Amino acid sequence: MLQDPNFKKYVEYLGLGAEIAVALCVPIFLGYWLDLRWDTSPWMLLAGIFLGIGVLIGIFARVIKNVGKITNRK
């Protein structure tokens, strides 16, 4: 089962989903927490949102680059 190529693809996609969720949620929650701690609402939350979006763009760029490598294989 672990040697099956389809299983490896499923695990890769599950990992990608988790990576996307964490990359977006962690900066947002951190920004929210910093706003509560330093009373800077909504600036740290907005910074967390933009940071999360930037990280997502980086993840998507990496995925697109890897898909191009996979489709060019023979």
Secondary structure, DSSP 4 states (H G I P E B T S, - for coil): -TT-HHHHHHHHHHHHHHHHHHHHHHHHHHHHHHHHHHT-TTHHHHHHHHHHHHHHHHHHHHHHHHHHHHHT--
